[in-house]
């Protein structure tokens, strides 16, 4: 089971990123993070693929807080 959330409104980085997407494996406590310039469903799905799917395969369950970007179905 993986949990995900955003840390928004960070100071702008040199690459223009203002948010941090966090993924946590709730079994091991392993944390993955990816800087992001937006929280669109497409961006979240791409970051999931890069940070989680390519390393560990598909997650059975993704726990999230229900933010608008999570509701589009990109991760369903």
N, C-alpha and C positions, 0 to 999 in steps of 0.2 A: 504494500500500500504506500502510495506517494501522496504527500501533501504539497500544495503549491500556494504561493501568495506573491503579491507585489509590494515593494517598498517604493511609494511614489514620491514625487516632489524633491528629489535629491538635486544638489547643485549640478549644473550642466558640465559634463566631461568634455575633454578635447574632441571626442568623436560625436558629441551631441546627445549622449545618453543622459536621461534624467530619472530613470527608474531602474530598479533591480528586481528581477524575477527569481524567486527562491523555490527550490524543489528539495524536499526532505523525505528520505526513506524512513518511514515510521518504525520499521523493524530494527534497523541498525543505527539510525540517527545520522546517517551520512547526508551531508548537505551539499547541494549543487547550486550555484548562482550564476546568473547571466545578466549583464548590463543591457538595457533596452531603451530605445527612444520613444516607444509607444507601447500600449497594452491592447492593441487590437487582437482579435481572435486569431488572425493569421500569424502575427508575431508570436503569440503564446504557443501556437501549434509548432511553429518552426523552432522555437527555443526548446520545447519539449522533445522534439525529434533529436536535436543536437545534444542536449544535456542528459537526457534520460534514455530515450528509445535506442539510440545507436550504441550506447554502453551496456544497457541491461535488458533490452527488449521491451515489449509492451507491458504496461502496468495493468493489473486486474482492476484496481480501484485508484482513482485520483480524488483526493479530498481537497475541496476548495471552498472559499467563502461565499460564492455566488455572485461575484462582481460581474458587471455587464459583459466584459470581454470573455468571461468564462461561459456565458449562456448561449453563444452562437452555434454550438454544436461542433466546433472545429476539433474538439478533443473527444467527442462521443464515438 
